[in-house]
Structure formats: structure tokens, C-alpha cells
């Protein structure tokens, strides 16, 4: 069915200092099927800001089967919608939310997990939002599934969903390899300093932290330059381009009421 807006009530808000917020919506029983989604998809939110109808798409951060449906929103300097969400949203507010969309998806039921599905997830900043949903789903889908998550940020304080990521690592100690890479905070291990880019991926491959030959798929989410560099590095390391999927994040428009999206829907590589 074509995507449609419905009024959903905010059931929970989790603020990450002053730079991001996670917003969860209650989905009434009669709309559960409408809001069924695959990890990696996004929701478009619509609200009135100073008399201007404003829409923004945000990736779903929750996993299928959880109560309600949630998105992650990172504050953008001058961003009309993100600033409103940070300071104006409250539990109990009603927001117009479009049904899920997007082709950047992970379908655990469609993948072969009997032989031990091993996926690589690369995220930078708020790119963790859909990646978090994919990781949760993959690890819960099969006891043999493995995930390597490389997550880049400026510093520890700027890590979005830090507690959830660390909890996931503790829950799946033997199946989740978590690699934090920080660009503006010195780490004891030099390999963990810098940005998530092509050179970093090559270094992680050389160090044995990423094994392209053993991966069944890679999912990348972040800025365009990161996507292009990391994709090329993985292909050069021997991973088939057809097994690499990505979503590019672009800055939100600064002028209120301008409709270009926060997220550019992406297609499989190749």
C-alpha cells in the first residue's frame, strides 16, 4: 500500500545531552500492520513549526518486535526540525508520522543464518541509527549470527546511543565485535584513532579485525565520502560489491520549510 501519514503519540523520549534525541511512538493495534518495517528503513515526521509545515525523514532505531517504533534525531546547527525535536517534543505529544519507507534494509528471514551469518556494520555519527536496528535484529535472529560494528565519532561524549551499543556488546560478548574509532580524542591504540574511511578499513583488515572473505554482507551508513571510501576499500580487500549496501546521510536544510531530506535513500552497491 502507498505510504500514508497517521497521528502517533510519543511514548518515550531519550535525550543524549544537547546533541541528539531518540523518540519512540506508540503504535495502536489497528495500525500495527501499517507500521511493520525492516531494519534500516525510515519514518517521515511532519509537524508545524512557527506556522510552516515541516517534514523530515529519520531512520528507525528500534528493532521489529519491540514496543512501538522509534527514530533517532541528531541536532543540526540551524536545523528547523531537529531543533524543534530537541526542545519541543514531549511525551504525550501527537505527531504525524508516515508509514515506513526505504530500500536500505536487512531482512534476517531472507538471509542464510544456518551456516553463521556474519555481517559488517560501519557507522559514523548519527549513521548508527539504522545500524542499531540492523545489529539488534541480526543478533537476535540466530544464535550463530555474528556482527562486527565499526562506529566512528568525534569523542566519547558525542557517541549517540552509547549505552545501548555497550549493552548490546555485553549481551552478545561472543558474537558482537565492537570497534569505536574517535577522531578528536586520543586512544591508547593508534588504530582506533582517526576517521572511519578507506584507509581505516584497510588497516582494520590488515589487523584482522575485519575479514572480508568471511562476511556475508556489509551495511554502511554515514556521509557520502565515508561511504565511497569504505566501499572501495572493502571491494579492494576482496568483498563482492553486490554484498555491500549503504545509506548516505546529508545535512538537513537550515531554512525552515525547505523539504530536501536528511537521509538520502540508497540502493545496494553496484
C-alpha positions as CSV (number, residue, x, y, z in Angstrom):
1,X,0.0,0.0,0.0
2,X,1.2,3.6,-0.6
3,X,2.8,5.4,2.4
4,X,0.4,7.4,4.5
5,X,0.6,9.7,7.5
6,X,-1.1,8.8,10.7
7,X,-1.2,10.5,14.1
8,X,1.0,8.8,16.6
9,X,1.6,9.6,20.2
10,X,5.1,10.0,21.6
11,X,5.5,7.3,24.3
12,X,9.2,7.9,25.3
13,X,12.0,10.4,24.8
14,X,15.7,9.7,25.5
15,X,17.9,12.8,25.2
16,X,21.7,12.5,24.6
17,X,22.9,15.6,26.3
18,X,22.2,18.5,23.9
19,X,23.2,16.9,20.6
20,X,20.6,14.2,19.9
21,X,17.3,12.6,20.9
22,X,15.6,9.3,20.5
23,X,11.8,9.5,20.1
24,X,9.6,6.5,20.4
25,X,6.0,6.4,19.2
26,X,3.1,4.2,20.4
27,X,1.5,2.3,17.5
28,X,-2.2,1.4,18.2
29,X,-3.3,-2.1,17.4
30,X,-5.2,-1.1,14.3
31,X,-2.0,0.4,12.8
32,X,0.5,-2.4,13.7
33,X,0.5,-3.8,10.1
34,X,0.8,-0.4,8.6
35,X,4.0,0.3,10.6
36,X,5.6,-3.1,10.1
37,X,9.2,-2.5,8.9
38,X,12.5,-4.0,8.0
39,X,15.6,-2.8,9.9
40,X,17.2,0.1,8.0
41,X,14.0,1.8,6.9
42,X,13.0,5.3,7.9
43,X,9.9,7.3,9.0
44,X,9.0,10.8,7.8
45,X,7.7,13.1,10.5
46,X,5.5,16.1,9.9
47,X,4.8,18.9,12.2
48,X,4.0,22.6,12.2
49,X,6.9,24.9,13.2
50,X,6.2,28.6,13.5
51,X,3.3,28.2,11.1
52,X,5.2,26.3,8.5
53,X,4.5,22.6,7.7
54,X,7.9,20.9,8.0
55,X,8.8,17.3,7.1
56,X,11.9,15.3,7.8
57,X,12.8,11.6,7.4
58,X,14.6,9.9,10.2
59,X,15.9,6.3,10.4
60,X,14.2,3.8,12.6
61,X,16.4,2.9,15.6
62,X,14.2,0.2,17.2
63,X,14.0,-3.4,16.1
64,X,10.9,-5.2,14.8
65,X,9.0,-6.8,17.7
66,X,9.9,-4.0,20.2
67,X,7.1,-2.0,21.7
68,X,6.3,1.0,19.5
69,X,8.6,2.4,16.8
70,X,11.4,4.9,17.4
71,X,13.7,7.2,15.5
72,X,17.0,8.9,16.3
73,X,17.3,12.7,15.6
74,X,20.7,14.5,15.8
75,X,20.7,18.2,16.3
76,X,21.8,20.1,13.1
77,X,23.1,23.6,13.6
78,X,20.3,25.8,12.3
79,X,18.1,22.8,11.5
80,X,14.4,23.7,12.0
81,X,13.1,20.2,12.7
82,X,16.0,18.8,14.8
83,X,16.0,21.9,17.0
84,X,12.2,21.6,17.5
85,X,12.5,17.9,18.3
86,X,15.3,18.5,20.9
87,X,13.4,21.2,22.8
88,X,9.8,21.0,21.8
89,X,8.9,17.3,21.7
90,X,7.4,15.8,24.9
91,X,5.8,12.5,25.9
92,X,2.2,12.6,25.1
93,X,2.6,14.9,22.0
94,X,0.9,13.7,18.8
95,X,3.0,13.8,15.6
96,X,2.1,13.0,12.1
97,X,4.2,10.0,11.1
98,X,4.4,8.4,7.6
99,X,4.4,4.7,7.4
100,X,7.9,3.1,6.9
101,X,9.9,3.5,3.7
102,X,13.4,2.9,2.3
103,X,15.4,0.3,0.4
104,X,18.4,0.2,2.7
105,X,17.2,-2.9,4.6
106,X,18.3,-6.0,6.4
107,X,15.9,-9.0,6.2
108,X,17.1,-11.7,8.6
109,X,14.5,-14.1,7.5
110,X,15.7,-13.9,3.9
111,X,19.3,-14.5,4.8
112,X,21.0,-17.8,5.4
113,X,21.8,-18.0,9.1
114,X,22.3,-21.7,9.5
115,X,25.9,-21.6,8.5
116,X,26.6,-18.5,10.6
117,X,25.7,-15.2,9.0
118,X,28.5,-12.6,9.7
119,X,27.7,-9.0,8.7
120,X,29.9,-5.9,8.9
121,X,28.3,-2.7,10.0
122,X,30.0,0.7,9.5
123,X,28.5,3.8,11.0
124,X,29.6,7.4,11.5
125,X,27.8,9.7,14.0
126,X,24.1,9.6,13.6
127,X,24.5,6.9,11.0
128,X,24.3,4.5,13.9
129,X,20.5,4.9,13.9
130,X,19.5,2.4,11.3
131,X,22.7,0.3,12.0
132,X,21.5,-0.2,15.6
133,X,18.2,-1.7,14.3
134,X,20.1,-4.0,11.9
135,X,22.5,-5.1,14.6
136,X,19.8,-5.9,17.1
137,X,17.8,-7.8,14.6
138,X,20.7,-9.8,13.2
139,X,22.0,-10.9,16.6
140,X,18.5,-11.9,17.8
141,X,17.6,-13.8,14.7
142,X,20.1,-16.6,15.1
143,X,22.5,-17.9,17.8
144,X,25.1,-18.4,15.2
145,X,24.9,-14.9,13.7
146,X,27.9,-12.6,14.2
147,X,28.3,-8.9,13.8
148,X,31.3,-6.6,13.5
149,X,30.4,-3.0,14.2
150,X,32.8,-0.2,13.5
151,X,31.5,3.1,14.9
152,X,33.1,6.4,14.3
153,X,32.6,9.6,16.3
154,X,34.5,12.8,17.4
155,X,34.9,11.8,21.0
156,X,33.3,9.6,23.7
157,X,30.8,12.3,24.8
158,X,29.4,12.5,21.2
159,X,28.6,8.8,20.9
160,X,24.9,8.5,20.1
161,X,23.2,5.5,21.7
162,X,26.3,4.8,23.6
163,X,24.6,2.9,26.4
164,X,22.5,0.8,24.1
165,X,25.6,-0.1,22.0
166,X,27.5,-1.1,25.1
167,X,24.6,-3.1,26.5
168,X,24.4,-5.0,23.2
169,X,28.1,-5.7,23.3
170,X,27.7,-7.1,26.9
171,X,24.7,-9.2,25.9
172,X,26.4,-10.7,22.8
173,X,30.0,-10.9,24.0
174,X,30.9,-13.9,21.8
175,X,29.1,-12.7,18.7
176,X,29.5,-8.9,18.6
177,X,32.8,-7.3,17.8
178,X,32.6,-3.5,18.6
179,X,35.3,-1.1,17.4
180,X,35.0,2.5,18.4
181,X,37.0,4.9,16.3
182,X,37.4,8.5,17.6
183,X,38.7,11.5,15.6
184,X,39.2,14.1,18.3
185,X,40.0,12.0,21.4
186,X,43.3,10.2,21.7
187,X,43.0,6.4,22.2
188,X,45.7,4.2,23.6
189,X,45.7,2.0,20.5
190,X,46.6,4.2,17.5
191,X,44.4,2.0,15.2
192,X,41.4,3.4,17.0
193,X,42.2,7.0,16.3
194,X,41.1,8.9,13.3
195,X,38.1,8.6,11.0
196,X,36.2,5.7,9.5
197,X,37.4,5.9,6.0
198,X,39.0,3.7,3.3
199,X,42.5,3.8,5.0
200,X,41.0,2.9,8.3
201,X,39.1,-0.1,6.8
202,X,42.3,-1.3,5.1
203,X,44.1,-1.0,8.5
204,X,41.4,-2.9,10.3
205,X,41.6,-5.6,7.6
206,X,45.4,-5.8,8.0
207,X,44.9,-6.1,11.8
208,X,42.5,-9.0,11.4
209,X,39.5,-7.1,12.9
210,X,37.7,-7.2,9.6
211,X,37.8,-10.4,7.4
212,X,36.1,-9.6,4.1
213,X,36.2,-13.2,2.9
214,X,34.1,-14.3,5.8
215,X,31.4,-11.7,5.6
216,X,28.0,-12.4,4.1
217,X,27.2,-8.7,3.8
218,X,28.2,-5.2,4.8
219,X,25.9,-2.3,5.7
220,X,27.3,1.3,5.7
221,X,25.7,4.4,6.9
222,X,27.3,7.9,7.1
223,X,28.5,10.8,5.0
224,X,29.0,10.3,1.2
225,X,32.8,10.5,1.4
226,X,32.9,7.8,4.1
227,X,30.5,5.5,2.1
228,X,32.6,5.8,-1.1
229,X,36.0,5.3,0.6
230,X,34.9,2.4,2.7
231,X,33.0,0.7,-0.1
232,X,36.1,0.9,-2.4
233,X,38.4,-0.4,0.4
234,X,36.1,-3.4,1.0
235,X,36.0,-4.2,-2.7
236,X,39.8,-3.9,-2.9
237,X,40.1,-6.3,0.1
238,X,38.1,-8.9,-1.9
239,X,34.5,-8.3,-0.9
240,X,31.9,-8.6,-3.7
241,X,30.3,-5.2,-4.4
242,X,26.9,-6.8,-4.6
243,X,27.2,-7.7,-0.9
244,X,27.7,-4.1,0.2
245,X,24.7,-1.9,1.0
246,X,24.7,1.7,2.0
247,X,22.7,4.7,3.1
248,X,24.1,8.3,2.7
249,X,23.3,10.9,5.3
250,X,23.2,14.5,4.2
251,X,22.8,17.7,6.2
252,X,19.3,18.9,6.9
253,X,18.3,22.2,5.3
254,X,18.8,25.2,7.6
255,X,16.0,27.3,6.3
256,X,12.6,26.4,7.8
257,X,10.1,24.7,5.4
258,X,12.7,23.6,2.9
259,X,11.9,19.9,2.0
260,X,15.1,18.2,0.9
261,X,15.6,15.1,3.1
262,X,18.0,14.4,6.0
263,X,18.5,10.9,4.6
264,X,19.1,10.0,1.0
265,X,17.6,6.6,0.3
266,X,20.3,4.3,-1.0
267,X,20.5,1.2,-3.2
268,X,22.7,-1.8,-3.0
269,X,26.2,-1.2,-4.2
270,X,26.9,-2.0,-7.8
